[in-house]
Amino acid sequence: MTKHHKHSLAATQNPSFDLCAGATAAAGSTTLTFTNHRPNSCTITGLGSLVDCGNSFSVPAKANGVNGTKTCNILSTATAGTYTYSSTCCDDETNPAIILQ
C-alpha cells in the first residue's frame, strides 16, 4: 500500500514541511525547513543546486515527542523551478519536490 502525503500547493515564505511531502517556496524565500516525524533519521539527496546543506544531508529522527528538523539556506544562485529529490524514508512512488517561485 502506497501512502500519499498531502502536498501544499500554496506558496509559503520560508516553508517548513514534512520531508516526504515537498513544498512550494514563495519568491523571496531564503530558507527551507525539512521536518521528520519518523523514528529514524532520513537522508535527502538531490538538492545540491538549491540549498547550502549539500546534495546529500540528513534530517534527524523524531525524539522525545519533538519532530526532527533541518533548515537549509536557499542558494543565491538558485533559479525558479521545480527541484525533485529523494529520501531514504519516503515510500511514495514519485519523488517529492520543492517548487521555487
Residue, then its C-alpha position, 0 to 999 in steps of 0.5 A: m500500500t502506497k501512502h500519499h502525503k498531502h502536498s501544499l500547493a500554496a506558496t509559503q515564505n520560508p516553508s517548513f514541511d514534512l520531508c516526504a511531502g515537498a513544498t512550494a517556496a514563495a519568491g523571496s524565500t531564503t530558507l527551507t525547513f525539512t521536518n521528520h516525524r519518523p523514528n529514524s533519521c532520513t537522508i535527502t539527496g538531490l538538492g545540491s543546486l538549491v540549498d547550502c546543506g549539500n546534495s546529500f544531508s540528513v534530517p534527524a529522527k523524531a525524539n522525545g515527542v519533538n519532530g526532527t528538523k533541518t533548515c537549509n539556506i536557499l542558494s543565491t544562485a538558485t533559479a525558479g523551478t521545480y527541484t525533485y529529490s529523494s529520501t531514504c524514508c519516503d515510500d511514495e512512488t514519485n519523488p517529492a519536490i520543492i517548487l521555487q517561485 
